[in-house]
Each structure stands twice: as structure tokens, then as C-alpha cells.
């Protein structure tokens, strides 16, 4: 079912997300086909052992989806980079596996990149028209806002914590060496690709449909380390960070 030359490669890092893979795949291809986008879906799984491989094999009989299982690496950001290596399309989309990012917004992310109106398109909760699930706790709201505030000197976008984004492969190929720490790969890419025209597309961010959150205190510490590296990159030049 893989297209010979997909226009868009959609990369989804995953760990123990088996219950979400079927509805995610169905919604992704409903959205892309409605927009006449030739797409492929690449699930990069960190050896979950939860049946994800079998689910994707079943889906691959109907949809252009495949799974890459990593046995020697862990982590969202490195999984995204592995997905980029596997991708065949000139436009790259990244989204979470937990259905918090609406697949129906994929065409809106792709359009400004394909048309040359933006260097980087980001699904945003914090621009007009964006929203967050009402079930979010006060702690999660505060955590997101503080993380965003800490990144503000690095990028003018209002939701740099988003993991739902699109960029062209040509821009990725011009990026400074990537060395992401933790899970905020979009921020790394915006800085390292020197994307000046960053467009935020409003999305409705939903709480995960199934499974458990990967946000832990360890990941928050990694985020602070990641910020430190990006600030040093900005200060010391393109060969640092």
C-alpha cells in the first residue's frame, strides 16, 4: 500500500500506544485523502511489545503505514529523527500518537509550507481559535505556560512546546547539527533550521484517548538541559549546541 512518491511523510513517535494506532491511522488518511494529499505514515516504536507491530501490519493492508521498531534507543526526539531518515516525502509532519493532536489539521499545516508562505508550521493551542481540553489540571496549565515562557527568547511563537508541526525536507537538510534532549523536538528544529517565518495554526488539543502520559519529572529536567543547549547555540554559533 505504500505510494511510490508520497507528497507528505507523517512521523509518529510511539511507546505503548497500541490502543491509539488504529483510530490515529484512520483519521490521518481520512484527512489527507479528503485534501488530495498523497501521504505515508511512519510509526517509530521504542520496542513497546504491546501489539503495536501486529496492529500496524494489519493496517498496512489498507493504508500506506509502516512501523519502525527501535531496540537500542529510547526517546521521542531521537525517534522523530529516525522517522525523518525513513521518510520519503518532501514535506515532513510530526505528531503524537495519543490523539491529542487532531489529524484533521494536517492539511492546514502542510499548505503554508508547500506554498512557500512559511518556513515552519506549528499546531498551536495558544493562538486565536486554539483550545485545550477542559480536563487539563491547573498544574498542567501552569507547567505548559512556564515552559513556554522559558523558551520565549528563542522563538516568537506562542506555543513552542507543541509537538505537532510541519517543515520541508530542504529546510531540515540545511539545519545545524541536531542534538535534542527530551521531547521538545519542535523547538530544537525551529532554532537549528533558523526558521524565521513560523506560522501557528490553531488546533483543539485533546487529552490522550488511551494509555498514560510520558511527561515525568525526568523529562522536565531534560527540557531545562535542552533549553540551556539551545541558548548556548544562539550565543556561541552554529557549531555549538
Order of alpha helices (4+ residues) and beta strands (2+ residues): beta-alpha-beta-alpha-beta-alpha-beta-alpha-beta-beta-alpha-beta-alpha-alpha-beta-beta-alpha
